Amino acid sequence: MTTVTEGFRAGSFEANHALRLGIGAVYAAAAVPLFFIYNILPASLRQAGQPPEIANLVFLAYLPFALRAIWAPVVDRLGQHRAPTYRRIVLACLGLAVLGIASLLAFSPATGAVSITAAATALIVLIATAMIALDGYLMAVLPAAERARSAALQGGGFALGGLAMGLGILACDGADWHVVIWLLMGVMAALALPALALPAAAPHAFVPDASETTRRGLWRFLVGASSCRRIGLALTLHGGLALAGGMLPVLQVDAGLTLGQIALVSAAGANGVGLVSAWATGLALQRIGTWWMAAAVSLASALGFGAIAFTAAKVGPAGAIVLSLFVMALGYAFFVIFRALVLNSCGGPRGATQAASLSSLDAFISTVFAILAGIVIGRFGLSVLLCLSALLCTTGGLLAFGAGRSADETDTTP
């Protein structure tokens, strides 16, 4: 069985190391503004006196992240399945995003909520475009199995970026808006610099499979058996995890956690366990097939949610923290697994568009289930919500088990 180290060994050590470093850096840099916009910006607007409906308006900035499949064909057309071109798009978007953060200095949370939301949306567009281009780059330089193995680097980088920004925000608690923005810019710039290490060419000779050179229509790709399995896993396993994740803010407050404790769990806890989870999932993928790993995560999720649903009448502060970290660890594990499955099934001149489409559907599904979490827990309580999450995860496990036994699913760890 080929390990991740052996998979990259065909080229020089320096080129392979640079490739790993560059992949992780792109996701680490991308995580910084994403973490800030989702976790910090709404609270900043609210503290500045904005009403809740205005403070929460900033979540609209995330729409481009779920809709990036719309302009992914443009990125593919510009990239022309050439690694140097995709690399330039990645670096240009990251550089513009770092500079774009400076635009937030022109506005005040007390008076410029709409302008801040517009600037945040532009940042998300740049970050999403960089991720589309990185997928195109990987499909131009690596065979499917090695692309799939890079998912652990992406998940680890994403967790590292969120951890760095979260700890920075905690260290600057109570600081002026301008200080926070300069911190945001500095952290992203520092994490983005290693992305320059991305090699302009493949670290070793790469001849794409015949299936990857065929220009399949997007609809035909999405309704194929391979894509349907991946969308089904998003609907079940990720739906269950998103349902559990969506109830965390309510659970944490109802359990008696202070805002400071919630911030610490979200900043250090979430990304800390995410870093460990991404690393552990990457190691597991070296030893078992990706679908089998998906089945294992589904089983762990179902058993965990089911046990809590039937044994905990009321969750206290410690229980809320443990459950939060459990959900977050599973979420990062799913991220690595789903990215591996996506990168393994996409490829060719339209590969980045295919990957963006699957990722967009997954993001849309998780958003819907996270919203439904508030309705379910409000009307039926925590136990019912956890039972539904366990049921969805169990269904995802059955789907993953069936896919793992399917003869037409290519194992990502041959």
N, C-alpha and C positions, 0 to 999 in steps of 0.2 A: 504494500500500500504506500502510495506516495505521500510524504509529509509536506507541509507548507514550505519548509526549508529546502527540501529536495526539489520541489516544484519550481523554485526560483533559481536553483543552482546551475541551470544550463548556461546562464550568462555570467559575466564577471561579478565578483563580490561587490565591487564599488557601484556598478550599475544597478544591481538588485537592491542594495542598501538604499541608494538614492530613490529608487522607485517606491520602496516601502515608506521612506521618510516623506516623500512628496504626497503620497496618497493620504497618509495620516494627517499631514499638515493642512491639506485642503479641508478636510472635515473638522479638524480642530478649530481652524479659523472661522469656518462657517457657523460653528456652534455658538460662537461668542455673541454676534448680533441676534441670533435666533433665541438664545437664552435670555438676553436682555429684553428683547421686545415682548416675549411671552410672559416672563416672570417678574421683571422689574418695572417696565414702562407703565403698565396699568396702575400699579401701586403708586408710582411717582405722580401720575396725573391725578389720582384720587387724593393723595396727600397735599397736592397743590390746590385743592378745593374744587376740582371738577366733579360734576355729578356722576353717579355710577354708569349711566348710559353713555356718557361721553368718554369716561375712563375705559370702558370695555369696547369702545369703538375701535381701539387699536388692534383688536383681534382680527379685524378685517384685513389688516396688513398681511395676515397669513394666507389669504386666499390664493395669491400667486404660487405659493408652495404646493397647494393642492391642484392647481390648474396648469402646472408647468408643461404638461403634455401639449398644450396649445401651441407654444412656440418652439418646442423641441425639434420639429421638422426643419425650422430655420437654422437651428444650431447644427443639425446633421448636414444640411445643405452647405453651410459655410465650412464645416469641418472636412467634408469630402472624404471621410474615412481615412484621414491623414493625421497621424499622431502629433506632428509639430503644430498643425493648425489648431487642433483641439487644445493642445497645451497653451497656446497663446490666448485662446478664449478664456481658459480657466484663470490664468494669471491676470489677464486684463480685468476680468470681473471682480476678482479678489482685490486688486489694486484700487479699482473704482469704488468698491464697497468701503474700503478703509478711508478713502478721501471723502466719500459720501457721508460718513459718520459725522464729519465736521459740520455738515449742514444743520445738524441738530443743535449746534451752539447758537444758531441764529434765532431760536425759538425758546419760549418759556413754557413750562408745563401749565402754568396758571392761565395763560392767554392764547397759547398756540397749539391746542390739542389737535385740531384738524390738520394743520401744517406738519406737525410731528408725525401724525398717522400717515400722511402722504409720503414723507421722507422715509418712514419705516417700510412702507410698501415698496418703494424704489429699492431699498436695501435688500428686501426679500427677493425681488425679481433678479437682482444681480447674483445673490447667493444661489438661487435655484438654477440660474443659467450656468454658473460655475459647476454645479453638480451634474447637470445634463452633459456639459462638455467633458467632465471627468469620465463619465460613463463611456462616451464616445472614444476618449483617449484610451481607456482600458481595453475596449473592444478592438482597437487598432494595434495594440502592442502585446496583448496576452491571449492565449487560448482560453476557452470557456472555463476549464477546471481551475486555472490559476486566477482568473477574474473572480470566481466564486470564493476562493480562499482569501482574497483581499478584503472581503466583507468585514472580517475581524479587525483589520487595520482601520477601516472606516468607522466602525462602532467604537473602537477604543479612542480614536482621534476625536470623535464627536463628544464622548464623555469627558475627555481631557480638557477640551475647550470650554465646556460648560462648567467643569470644576474650577478651572482657572478664573473664569469670569465670576462665578458664584463666590469664591473666596475673596476675590478683589472687592466685590460689592459689600460683603460682610465686613471687610477691613475698613471700608470707607463709609460705614453706616452713619447716616446723618450728614454726609458731605453735600456740598453745593452741587446743583445740576451740572454746571460746567466741569467740575472735578470728575463726576461720574462719566461724562461724555469723553473727556480726555483719557480716562481709564479704559473705557470701551475701545477707543481708537488704538491706544498703545498695546493692549492685550491682543487685539485682532492682528495688528501689524506684526507683533513678535511671533505669533503662531503661524502667520501666513508666509513669512520669509522662507522657511524650509521648503515651501512648495516650489521654489525656484529650482530645487534639486530634481524635479521630475525630468527624466531623460527625454531628449527630443526624439529619440528613436527607441525601438524595442531593445531590451537588454540582451536578447538572443533571437535567432531566426524564428519567425512565426509565420506559418502558412495557414490561413483560416480554413476551416472545414467548408465543404461544398455548400452545406446548408446555410452558412453564414454569408455567402456571397450572393444568395438569391434575394431579390428584392420582393419580399412578400408585402402585400397590402396590410395596413395596420389593422383593419377590421378582421381580416383573415387570421392574423396573428393572435388577436385578442380572443377570438372564439375557438381557437385551437385547444386541444385537450391539455397541452402543457400550461397554457395561460389560464385556462379555467381552473386547474388544480391550484394555481397560485392565488387566484382571486378567491377561490373557495377557502383557502387557508386564511386569507385576510378577513373574510366574512366571519369565520368561526373563531380561530385562535386569537387573532388580533381584535376581533369584535369583543370577545370575552375579556381580554386584557384592558381594552379601552373602556369598557363598561366599569370594570373595577377601578381603573385609574381616574375616571371621571367623578367617582364618588369620594376620592381622597380629600379634596378641599373641605367638603361638608363634614366628613368623618373626623378630620383633624381638628376642626373648630369645635364640633360637638363633643369630642373627647377631652377638651380642655387645654389643647396646646396653645401657647402664646404665639403671636405673629413672629417673634424672634425665633422660637423653636421651629415653626413651620418653614421660615426662611432658611434655617440651618439644615433642615431635612431636605429641602428642595435643592439647595446650593451644593453643600458638601455631600450629604447623604446620597441623593439621587445619582449624582455624577460619579461619586466614589464607588458605589456598588455597581454602577453602569460600567465603569472601567474594568472592574474585576469580572463582571458578567461577560462583557465582550471578549476579554482575554480567555476566560474559561470556555466559552462557546467556540471560539476559534480553535482551541486545543481539541475540544471534543469533535469538531468537524474533521480533524486530521485522522480520526480513528473510526468514525462511523459516518454513514451517508447523511446528507443534509436532511432528507425526509425523515430518517430515523431520529435525528436530533430534534426535528420539529415534533415528532410524536412524543419524545421524552419530555420536552418542555410543556406540551399540551397536558400530559399526564400529571406532571408536577403542579401545573396551574390548577387543574381540576381537583386534585386531592387537597391542595392548600386551601382553595376557596371553599370547597365543600366542608372541610374540617372546621374552618373558622365559622361558617354559617351555622353549623349544628352544635358548636361547643361554646360560642361566645355570645351570651345574651346582651352584654354591653361591653364595648371596647373602651378601655381606658387610655391614658396618654401613651404609656409604654406599648400597648397593643397597637395603637394607631401608628406609632413610629415603625414598629416591626412590619405591620401590614403594608405600610407605604414603601418601605425598602424592598419588601418581597415583590410587590407589583412592579416597582421600578427595575429591579434586577431582571424579572421576566420580560419586561418591555425591551430592554437592551438585547437580551438573548434573541427575542423575536426579530429585532432589527437586523442582527447579524445573519440569522437564518434566512430571512426574506430577501435581504440583499444578495446573499449567495445564490438563492434560487432564481432571482431576477437576472443577475449577471451571467448565470449559467445558461439561461434560456434565450437570451437576446444576443444579437450580433449582426455584423454586416453593415452595409451602407446606412441602414435605418435603425441600427441597434440602439442608439441613444434615445430615439423617439419611442421605440418599444419599451425600453426600461423606464422612461419618464411616464409612459401611459400606465404601466403596472404600478409604479410608485404613487402616481396621482390617485388612482383608484383606491389604493391602500390608505392613503392619507384621508381621502374623503370618507371611507368606511370608518376609520378610527374616530374622526371628528363627529360623525353622526352618533356613534355609540357612546362617546363621551358626553354628548348633549343629552342623550336618553338616560344616562345615569342619574342626572338630577331629578328627572320625572319618576324613575323607578324607586329611588331611595326615598323620595318625598311621599309617594303614595303607598308603597308596600314595605319599606324598611330595608335595613342592611342585609338581613338574612336572605330575603327573596332576591335581592340584587346579586349577592354572592352565589346563590344557587343557579341563577341564570348564567352568570359568568362561568361557573363550573360546567354547566351543560354545554355552553358554546365551546369551551376548551376541550371537552370530551369529544364533541363532534369533530373539532379540528384534529384531534389525535387519531380518530378513525380515518379521516381523510388522508392524513399524513402516512398512516400505516399502509393504507391501500396504495398510495402513490409510491411508497418505498418498495412495494412488491411489484410495481408495474414494470413491464419489460421495456416500455418506450420512454421511461424516465432515465436520463443519463445521470449516473452517480457523479457528484461533484468532487469526490475524493478517490478516484481510481488509482 
